[in-house]
Amino acid sequence: EEGSLNITHYADDMVESNADEQTANMKETMKEVEADENLDLMKARAGYDLVEKIATNDGRERKILYLTNLQALHISTDPQSMKKMVNTFCGDKTPYLIIDLVQSWGFYNSTTLENEHFFQEDSRHNAGIDQNTSPFKNKNIEQKTLSRIHLFMLKVLIPLAEKTNAIVMYNAVTNDCILAECFLNMVEFMRSKWHGDPPFTAIGTLPRVDNLYSNEKEDSVWRSIMMKSAIWSKRHERFLSEYNHNRGEQLFDLNENSQKLLIIEGIDTQVVDSLKPMGRMNRGPSATLIRALTRHIGEDVPQLAIKTGACLRESSFEKSKKGIHPHGMKMFLQKIHVCSATLCIDIRKRKEE
């Protein structure tokens, strides 16, 4: 019995020792991450071009700007850095319109991204939305609806963007926004007409990367882009590879048709606790950067915000420090205050009275 007790004590000591060692290693890692962030922030302040050019699988060029939260906040307040970012994305095109495709979810594909636990836990927020379930009577009706949205993009939105050298902002996550999905599909369809890139600027935005890390598929688009990006892959090797692996499998991924990507890491590495030893998620800097971007382009340039689909019930997010939830109506209401025009699309066929 005494020998057994000693073995038990030895095992407990070993577990405690390993835990202490892991904690010490994590603290050391986060110090290195903070040092990297400070260096990257100095580069941004010094005017370094942080936009990377990487090749897509079909040989085209993809531009990606990967920013930490600190860098996003700096660029938001520095006119010179903002000018450099806009010029890199837009080139010598002068935009006369900003089109904001506000996140529009709730269609079948968007209900396949999250795992079952999400729908069970957040059912009070996702009222009327079930996992792997179309919001229509059947998928055939949904397909007809998608055809009408594609036609709207082809006949209305894309010609408008062409005529105005517009900047089109959209959600870069595939299947998470039906407007972005249909828009990019039609842009690809029109490439033969343009003989290359479109005569407007389309920028896919991502306010946080942690969701991508729950998609561990080796052939995922985000992983391919991350491995080709010197900035992102360095962050990945430092600490992101260990981030968020306890959420279960989810299928978030970047849209492979996105040619220009503005990715904000969305993690406050300086806010560390026992629950999030590698920092807490915060999409606030992303929203700040997007607002600063539209201000920089000019108050005289009109803005058009478009939304359709479902909305999240936001009561639990009102006091959140994570920023306004992109699925909620508050995000769209915020657009009403800053945009010249807003458009809510009712995509259901209704009988005329």
C-alpha positions in Angstrom: 0.0 0.0 0.0 2.8 2.4 0.8 4.5 1.6 -2.5 1.2 2.2 -4.3 0.8 5.5 -2.6 4.3 6.6 -3.5 3.6 5.7 -7.2 0.4 7.7 -7.1 2.2 10.7 -5.6 4.9 10.4 -8.3 2.3 10.3 -11.1 0.6 13.4 -9.7 3.9 15.2 -9.5 4.7 14.2 -13.1 1.3 15.6 -14.3 1.8 18.8 -12.4 5.3 19.1 -13.7 4.2 18.6 -17.3 1.4 21.2 -16.9 3.9 23.7 -15.5 6.3 23.0 -18.3 3.5 23.5 -20.9 2.4 26.7 -19.3 6.0 28.0 -19.3 6.5 27.0 -23.0 3.2 28.8 -23.9 4.3 31.9 -22.1 7.6 31.9 -23.9 5.8 31.3 -27.2 3.5 34.3 -26.6 6.5 36.5 -25.8 7.9 35.6 -29.2 4.6 36.2 -30.8 4.4 39.7 -29.2 7.9 40.5 -30.3 6.9 39.5 -33.9 3.8 41.7 -33.7 5.8 44.7 -32.6 8.2 44.1 -35.5 5.4 43.8 -37.9 3.8 47.0 -36.5 7.1 48.8 -37.0 7.1 47.6 -40.7 3.6 48.9 -41.1 4.5 52.3 -39.6 7.6 52.5 -41.8 5.5 52.1 -44.9 6.5 48.5 -45.9 4.2 47.0 -48.5 2.6 44.1 -46.5 0.5 42.9 -49.5 1.7 39.5 -50.8 1.3 38.2 -54.3 0.9 34.5 -54.5 -0.1 32.2 -57.4 -3.4 30.3 -57.5 -3.7 26.7 -58.6 -4.7 27.8 -62.1 -1.7 30.2 -62.4 -3.4 33.5 -61.7 -2.1 36.0 -59.2 -3.8 36.4 -55.9 -3.1 39.4 -53.6 -3.4 38.8 -49.9 -3.0 41.3 -47.0 -2.8 39.4 -43.7 -2.9 41.8 -40.7 -2.8 41.3 -36.9 -5.3 43.2 -34.9 -2.6 45.8 -33.9 -1.7 46.3 -37.6 -5.3 46.7 -38.6 -5.8 49.4 -35.9 -2.6 51.2 -37.0 -3.6 51.3 -40.7 -7.0 52.6 -39.7 -5.5 55.7 -38.1 -2.6 56.2 -40.6 -3.6 57.9 -43.9 -0.3 57.0 -45.6 -0.6 53.3 -44.7 -4.3 53.3 -45.8 -3.3 55.0 -49.1 -0.7 52.3 -49.8 -3.2 49.5 -49.1 -5.9 51.0 -51.4 -3.4 51.6 -54.2 -2.0 48.1 -54.0 -5.5 46.6 -54.3 -7.1 49.1 -56.7 -4.1 50.1 -58.8 -4.7 53.3 -60.8 -8.5 52.8 -60.9 -10.5 55.7 -59.4 -13.6 54.2 -57.7 -16.9 56.0 -58.0 -18.9 53.6 -55.9 -18.4 51.2 -53.0 -20.7 48.1 -53.0 -20.9 46.3 -49.7 -22.3 42.8 -49.9 -23.4 42.4 -46.3 -23.1 38.9 -45.0 -26.3 37.0 -46.1 -26.6 33.5 -44.7 -29.3 30.9 -43.9 -29.3 29.1 -47.3 -28.7 25.4 -47.3 -24.9 25.5 -47.9 -24.4 27.9 -44.9 -26.2 25.5 -42.6 -23.6 22.8 -43.4 -20.6 24.9 -42.1 -21.1 24.5 -38.4 -21.3 21.3 -36.4 -24.4 20.0 -34.6 -23.3 21.4 -31.3 -23.5 25.0 -32.7 -27.1 24.7 -33.6 -28.1 23.0 -30.3 -26.2 25.6 -28.2 -27.2 28.7 -30.2 -30.7 27.7 -31.3 -32.2 30.6 -29.4 -30.1 32.9 -31.6 -30.5 31.0 -34.9 -34.3 30.9 -34.7 -35.8 29.0 -37.6 -32.4 27.8 -38.9 -31.5 24.1 -38.6 -28.4 22.2 -39.6 -28.2 20.8 -43.1 -31.7 22.2 -43.8 -32.9 24.5 -46.6 -35.1 27.4 -45.7 -37.4 26.6 -48.6 -39.9 23.7 -49.0 -37.3 21.8 -51.0 -33.9 22.3 -52.6 -35.5 22.6 -56.1 -37.2 25.9 -55.0 -33.9 27.1 -53.5 -32.1 26.4 -56.7 -34.6 28.5 -58.6 -34.1 31.3 -56.1 -30.3 31.1 -56.5 -30.8 31.4 -60.3 -32.6 34.7 -59.8 -29.8 36.0 -57.5 -27.2 35.0 -60.1 -29.3 36.8 -62.8 -29.4 39.9 -60.5 -25.6 39.8 -60.3 -25.2 39.3 -64.0 -27.7 41.9 -65.2 -27.6 44.5 -62.5 -24.8 44.5 -60.0 -21.8 43.6 -62.2 -22.7 46.1 -64.9 -23.1 48.8 -62.2 -19.7 47.9 -60.8 -18.2 48.0 -64.4 -19.5 51.5 -65.1 -18.3 52.9 -61.7 -14.9 51.2 -61.3 -16.5 50.1 -58.0 -14.9 48.5 -55.0 -16.9 45.5 -54.1 -16.5 44.2 -50.5 -17.7 40.7 -49.7 -17.4 37.9 -47.2 -14.4 35.7 -48.2 -15.7 32.5 -46.5 -17.2 30.2 -49.1 -20.9 29.3 -48.6 -21.2 31.7 -45.7 -22.8 34.5 -47.8 -25.1 33.8 -50.7 -24.6 37.2 -52.2 -20.8 36.8 -52.2 -21.2 33.3 -53.6 -23.4 34.3 -56.5 -21.3 37.4 -57.2 -18.1 35.5 -57.5 -19.7 32.8 -59.7 -20.8 35.4 -62.1 -17.4 37.2 -62.1 -15.8 33.9 -63.1 -18.4 33.5 -65.8 -17.6 37.0 -67.2 -13.8 36.6 -67.2 -13.7 35.6 -70.9 -15.4 38.9 -71.8 -12.9 40.9 -69.8 -9.9 38.8 -71.0 -8.6 38.7 -67.5 -9.4 40.7 -64.3 -12.6 42.6 -64.0 -12.7 46.4 -64.6 -13.5 46.9 -60.9 -12.0 45.9 -57.6 -13.4 42.9 -55.6 -12.0 42.5 -52.1 -12.9 39.5 -49.9 -12.7 40.2 -46.2 -12.2 37.9 -43.3 -12.4 39.4 -39.7 -11.0 36.4 -37.9 -9.0 33.3 -38.8 -9.9 31.0 -35.9 -12.9 29.5 -37.6 -10.7 28.3 -40.5 -8.6 26.3 -38.1 -11.5 24.1 -37.2 -11.4 22.9 -40.8 -8.4 20.5 -40.8 -8.8 19.2 -44.3 -5.4 19.0 -46.0 -6.9 20.1 -49.4 -8.7 23.1 -48.0 -8.2 26.4 -49.8 -7.3 28.4 -46.7 -4.5 25.9 -45.9 -3.0 26.2 -49.4 -3.1 30.1 -49.2 -1.6 30.0 -45.7 1.3 27.9 -46.8 2.1 30.2 -49.7 1.9 33.4 -47.5 5.1 34.2 -45.7 3.4 36.3 -43.1 0.5 34.0 -42.4 2.6 30.8 -42.3 5.0 32.4 -39.9 2.1 33.2 -37.5 0.9 29.7 -38.1 4.2 28.1 -37.0 4.4 30.4 -34.0 1.0 29.7 -32.4 -1.9 29.5 -34.7 -1.5 25.8 -35.5 -2.4 25.1 -31.9 -5.4 27.5 -31.8 -9.0 26.5 -31.6 -8.7 22.7 -32.0 -11.3 22.0 -29.3 -14.4 23.1 -31.3 -15.0 20.0 -33.3 -14.9 19.8 -37.1 -16.4 22.7 -39.0 -16.1 23.4 -42.8 -15.2 27.1 -42.9 -12.9 27.8 -45.9 -11.9 30.6 -48.1 -13.6 31.0 -51.5 -11.2 29.7 -54.2 -12.4 32.4 -56.6 -11.2 35.3 -54.3 -8.3 37.1 -56.1 -7.8 39.8 -53.5 -8.1 39.1 -49.8 -8.0 41.3 -46.8 -7.5 39.0 -43.7 -7.5 40.3 -40.2 -6.3 37.7 -37.7 -9.0 38.7 -35.2 -7.0 37.5 -32.1 -5.9 39.8 -29.3 -2.7 38.0 -28.3 -2.2 40.6 -25.5 -5.4 39.5 -23.8 -4.5 36.1 -22.4 -6.2 34.0 -19.7 -6.6 30.4 -18.6 -9.4 29.8 -21.1 -7.7 31.4 -24.1 -3.9 31.1 -23.4 -3.2 32.3 -26.9 -5.5 35.3 -26.8 -9.1 36.1 -27.2 -11.0 36.5 -30.4 -11.9 40.1 -31.3 -13.3 41.2 -34.7 -13.6 44.8 -33.6 -10.3 45.9 -35.4 -11.6 44.5 -38.6 -14.8 46.6 -38.5 -12.7 49.6 -37.6 -10.4 49.1 -40.6 -13.3 48.7 -43.0 -14.9 51.9 -41.8 -11.6 53.7 -42.1 -11.2 52.3 -45.7 -14.6 53.7 -46.8 -13.8 57.1 -45.2 -10.4 57.2 -46.9 -11.9 56.6 -50.4 -13.9 59.7 -49.8 -17.2 61.0 -48.5 -18.2 62.0 -52.0 -18.1 58.4 -53.2 -21.5 56.8 -52.7 -21.9 53.5 -50.9 -24.4 50.8 -51.6 -25.1 48.1 -49.0 -27.1 45.0 -50.0 -28.4 42.2 -47.8 -30.7 39.2 -48.0 -31.2 35.9 -46.1 -31.6 35.4 -42.4 -30.5 37.4 -39.4 -29.2 36.3 -36.0 -31.1 37.2 -32.8 -28.4 39.4 -31.1 -29.6 39.8 -27.5 -26.6 37.8 -26.2 -24.1 39.8 -28.3 -25.2 43.3 -27.3 -22.7 43.5 -24.4 -20.0 41.5 -26.1 -16.5 42.9 -26.6 -16.1 40.9 -29.8 -17.8 43.5 -32.0 -21.2 43.4 -33.7 -22.0 40.0 -35.0 -21.9 39.9 -38.9 -25.0 37.7 -39.0 -27.2 40.2 -37.2 -29.5 43.0 -38.3 -27.4 45.5 -36.2 -24.6 45.2 -38.7 -27.0 46.2 -41.5 -28.6 49.0 -39.5 -25.1 50.3 -38.9 -24.7 50.5 -42.7 -27.8 52.6 -43.0 -26.1 55.4 -41.1 -23.0 55.5 -43.3 -24.2 54.3 -46.7 -25.8 56.4 -49.4 -28.2 53.6 -50.2 -29.2 50.3 -48.7 -31.1 47.4 -50.4 -32.8 44.5 -48.7 -33.7 41.8 -51.2 -36.8 39.6 -50.6 -35.8 36.5 -52.5 -39.1 34.6 -52.0 -41.8 34.6 -54.7 -44.9 35.9 -53.2 -48.4 36.1 -54.6 -49.5 39.5 -55.7 -52.6 40.8 -53.7 
